[in-house]
Amino acid sequence: MNKNLKLKTSKEYADTLNHGKKLTGKGLVIYFKQSEQLKVGIIASKKVDKLAVGRNKIKRTVREIFRLNKPFVVGDYVIIAKSSILKMSYRDIKEDYENILNRIDQKNVKTNYN
């Protein structure tokens, strides 16, 4: 993923988490806050998987789904994995992500980030 697309500082994460809209799915929670540029941060805590290998695999999976299905609404996204994501297949995670994005698209007007 391009470095320009990542939330980098804890201030960026905190701003999105505190002032963004929260949308929940089966395995993912997405916080969204409109901004001028598309950025994403992915969180998989030790509550999800105690081993770093498992958390990193989840983050790689979510990052790839994000890369292939970029949202139409420009803004900052913080994607948090829930513990139920461990029992989900790639297809299920992708469907969950797309359902949440559709809800964001329906609620927001500002689109096209080219």
C-alpha positions as a Markdown table, in Angstrom:
| # | Residue | x | y | z |
|---|---|---|---|---|
| 1 | Met | 0.0 | 0.0 | 0.0 |
| 2 | Asn | 1.2 | 3.5 | -0.8 |
| 3 | Lys | 2.7 | 5.4 | 2.1 |
| 4 | Asn | 0.5 | 8.4 | 1.3 |
| 5 | Leu | -2.6 | 6.3 | 2.0 |
| 6 | Lys | -1.6 | 5.4 | 5.6 |
| 7 | Leu | -2.6 | 7.1 | 8.8 |
| 8 | Lys | 0.8 | 7.5 | 10.5 |
| 9 | Thr | 0.5 | 9.3 | 13.8 |
| 10 | Ser | -1.4 | 8.5 | 16.9 |
| 11 | Lys | -3.0 | 11.9 | 16.6 |
| 12 | Glu | -4.5 | 11.0 | 13.2 |
| 13 | Tyr | -5.8 | 7.7 | 14.6 |
| 14 | Ala | -7.3 | 9.5 | 17.7 |
| 15 | Asp | -8.9 | 12.2 | 15.6 |
| 16 | Thr | -10.6 | 9.7 | 13.4 |
| 17 | Leu | -11.7 | 7.5 | 16.4 |
| 18 | Asn | -13.0 | 10.4 | 18.4 |
| 19 | His | -14.7 | 12.4 | 15.7 |
| 20 | Gly | -15.5 | 9.8 | 13.1 |
| 21 | Lys | -18.7 | 7.8 | 12.4 |
| 22 | Lys | -18.6 | 4.2 | 13.6 |
| 23 | Leu | -20.0 | 1.4 | 11.5 |
| 24 | Thr | -19.9 | -2.1 | 12.7 |
| 25 | Gly | -20.0 | -5.4 | 10.8 |
| 26 | Lys | -19.5 | -9.0 | 11.7 |
| 27 | Gly | -15.8 | -9.0 | 11.9 |
| 28 | Leu | -14.8 | -5.4 | 11.3 |
| 29 | Val | -15.5 | -2.0 | 12.9 |
| 30 | Ile | -14.8 | 1.0 | 10.6 |
| 31 | Tyr | -14.5 | 4.5 | 11.9 |
| 32 | Phe | -14.8 | 7.1 | 9.1 |
| 33 | Lys | -14.2 | 10.8 | 9.0 |
| 34 | Gln | -14.4 | 12.9 | 5.9 |
| 35 | Ser | -11.2 | 14.7 | 4.9 |
| 36 | Glu | -9.4 | 16.0 | 1.8 |
| 37 | Gln | -7.4 | 12.8 | 1.2 |
| 38 | Leu | -8.0 | 9.1 | 1.4 |
| 39 | Lys | -6.1 | 7.5 | 4.3 |
| 40 | Val | -6.4 | 4.2 | 6.2 |
| 41 | Gly | -5.2 | 2.7 | 9.4 |
| 42 | Ile | -5.7 | -0.9 | 10.4 |
| 43 | Ile | -5.8 | -2.2 | 14.0 |
| 44 | Ala | -5.7 | -5.8 | 15.1 |
| 45 | Ser | -5.2 | -5.9 | 18.9 |
| 46 | Lys | -4.0 | -8.7 | 21.1 |
| 47 | Lys | -7.6 | -9.4 | 22.0 |
| 48 | Val | -8.0 | -10.7 | 18.4 |
| 49 | Asp | -5.0 | -13.0 | 18.4 |
| 50 | Lys | -2.2 | -13.2 | 21.0 |
| 51 | Leu | 0.4 | -14.1 | 18.4 |
| 52 | Ala | 1.9 | -11.3 | 16.2 |
| 53 | Val | 1.9 | -13.7 | 13.3 |
| 54 | Gly | -1.9 | -14.0 | 13.4 |
| 55 | Arg | -2.4 | -10.2 | 13.9 |
| 56 | Asn | -0.1 | -9.5 | 11.0 |
| 57 | Lys | -2.0 | -12.0 | 8.7 |
| 58 | Ile | -5.3 | -10.3 | 9.6 |
| 59 | Lys | -3.8 | -6.8 | 8.8 |
| 60 | Arg | -2.4 | -8.0 | 5.5 |
| 61 | Thr | -5.7 | -9.5 | 4.5 |
| 62 | Val | -7.7 | -6.4 | 5.4 |
| 63 | Arg | -5.0 | -4.2 | 3.7 |
| 64 | Glu | -5.3 | -6.2 | 0.5 |
| 65 | Ile | -9.1 | -6.0 | 0.6 |
| 66 | Phe | -8.9 | -2.3 | 1.0 |
| 67 | Arg | -6.4 | -2.0 | -1.9 |
| 68 | Leu | -8.7 | -3.9 | -4.2 |
| 69 | Asn | -11.9 | -2.2 | -3.1 |
| 70 | Lys | -11.0 | 1.4 | -2.4 |
| 71 | Pro | -13.9 | 3.4 | -1.1 |
| 72 | Phe | -15.6 | 6.1 | -3.2 |
| 73 | Val | -16.0 | 8.5 | -0.3 |
| 74 | Val | -12.8 | 10.3 | 0.5 |
| 75 | Gly | -11.7 | 10.5 | 4.1 |
| 76 | Asp | -9.8 | 8.9 | 6.9 |
| 77 | Tyr | -10.6 | 5.2 | 7.7 |
| 78 | Val | -9.6 | 3.3 | 10.8 |
| 79 | Ile | -10.4 | -0.4 | 10.4 |
| 80 | Ile | -10.5 | -2.4 | 13.6 |
| 81 | Ala | -10.6 | -6.2 | 13.5 |
| 82 | Lys | -12.9 | -7.9 | 15.9 |
| 83 | Ser | -12.1 | -11.3 | 17.4 |
| 84 | Ser | -14.8 | -12.9 | 15.3 |
| 85 | Ile | -12.7 | -12.3 | 12.2 |
| 86 | Leu | -10.6 | -15.4 | 13.0 |
| 87 | Lys | -13.5 | -17.6 | 12.1 |
| 88 | Met | -14.2 | -15.8 | 8.8 |
| 89 | Ser | -12.9 | -16.7 | 5.4 |
| 90 | Tyr | -11.4 | -14.1 | 3.0 |
| 91 | Arg | -14.7 | -13.9 | 1.1 |
| 92 | Asp | -16.7 | -13.3 | 4.3 |
| 93 | Ile | -14.3 | -10.5 | 5.4 |
| 94 | Lys | -14.5 | -9.0 | 1.9 |
| 95 | Glu | -18.4 | -9.1 | 2.0 |
| 96 | Asp | -18.4 | -7.6 | 5.5 |
| 97 | Tyr | -16.0 | -4.8 | 4.3 |
| 98 | Glu | -18.1 | -4.1 | 1.2 |
| 99 | Asn | -21.4 | -3.9 | 3.3 |
| 100 | Ile | -19.9 | -1.4 | 5.6 |
| 101 | Leu | -18.6 | 0.7 | 2.7 |
| 102 | Asn | -22.0 | 0.7 | 1.0 |
| 103 | Arg | -23.5 | 2.1 | 4.2 |
| 104 | Ile | -20.8 | 4.8 | 4.2 |
| 105 | Asp | -21.5 | 5.6 | 0.6 |
| 106 | Gln | -25.2 | 6.0 | 1.2 |
| 107 | Lys | -24.7 | 8.4 | 4.1 |
| 108 | Asn | -22.1 | 10.7 | 2.5 |
| 109 | Val | -22.2 | 12.9 | -0.6 |
| 110 | Lys | -18.5 | 13.9 | -1.3 |
| 111 | Thr | -17.1 | 11.3 | -3.7 |
| 112 | Asn | -14.3 | 10.8 | -6.3 |
| 113 | Tyr | -10.8 | 11.0 | -4.9 |
| 114 | Asn | -8.8 | 10.7 | -8.1 |
